[in-house]
Amino acid sequence: MNDDIYQRIDKDPRFRELVQKRGRFAWLLSLITLALYVSFILLIAFYPQWLGTPISVGSSITRGIPVGVGLIVISFVLTGIYVFRANGEFDRLTNEIVREVNK
C-alpha cells in the first residue's frame, strides 16, 4: 500500500515542482551564505588592516567585530527566510499533494 502511495506522489507533477522549487531556493540561500563567508575570509586574508581599524578614535572595537557579528546575523536571517517559505508555500504544496494522493 505504501509503495503505491509513494509512486503516485513521485509521478505527481506538483511534487516534482515542489522538489525543484525547494532545491533551487535552498541552493540560492546556500550560495549567498557561501559568498558572504568567502568574502569575509578574503577580507581577512588581504585587508586585515581594514578590519583592525577602530570604529572611532579611542574605541577598542574594530571594524571586524560588527562585520563578523553582521555575518552571523545575516546567516540567521537567511535561515529564517527559508523557514518562513518552507512553513508557508512548501508546506501548502506538500499538503495539497498528500490530499490529492489520498483521495
N, C-alpha and C positions, 0 to 999 in steps of 0.2 A: 504494500500500500504506500509506504513512504517513497519507494523508488518511483512510483507513478506520479506522486506529487512533485518530487524533485525534477522529474523530466518535464512536467508541464510548466513548472516555474522556469526551468532553463530555456524552454522554447518560447516563452513569452517575450515579445519584442520590448515591452516596457521594462522587463528585468534587465535585458541587455543595455537598454538606455540608462537605467539606474546605475549599472556597473560602470559604464563608460563615463557618466557624469561624475560619479563619486571618485573614480580613479583620476580623471583629469583635474578635478578640484584638489584632491589630496596631493597630486604631483605639483600643481601650481603653488600651493602653500609651502610644500617642501622645498621647492626651488627658490622661493622668496627667502625662506629661512636660511637655506644654504648660502645664498648670495650675500645675505647680511652678515652671517658669521665669517665667511671667507673674506669679505671686505674688512671686517674688524681685525682679523688676523693679519691681512696685508697692511692695514694701517699700523698695527703694532710692529710689523717687520720693517716697514720702510719709512714710517714717520713717527717713531716713538717720542721724539722731542715735542711733537704737536700734542700728543696725548698727555705728556708730562707737564705741560704748561698749566699753571694755576688758572682757575676760572677768573679770579680777580686778584688785584695786588694784595699781598699779605694773606691770601687764602691758602689753606693746606689742601683744599680739594682741587684736584687737577681735572682737565677735560676728560680724561679716560674714565673717571668714575661715572659721570652721568651718561657717557656713551655706552659703557658696559651695562649699567642699570637699564638704560633705554632698550638695549638689545634684548635683555631678559623680558622686559615688559612687552615688547613687540612680539616675542615668542608666545607669551600668554595670550595676547590679543588675537594672534593668528589661530591659536588653539581654540579660543572662544568663538571665533568666526566659523571654524569648521564644526564645532559642536552645535552652534546655532543652526547652521544649514542642515546638518545631519539630523537634528531633532525635528526640523521642520520639513523641508522638501524631501529629503531622503526617506525619512520615516513614513511620510504620507504616501510616497510611491510604493514603498515596501508593503504597507497595509493594503493598498489597492490591489497589488499583485496577489497577495495572500488571500484576500477576499474573493477575487475572481477565480483563483485556482481551486478554492474550497467549495465552489458552487457545484 
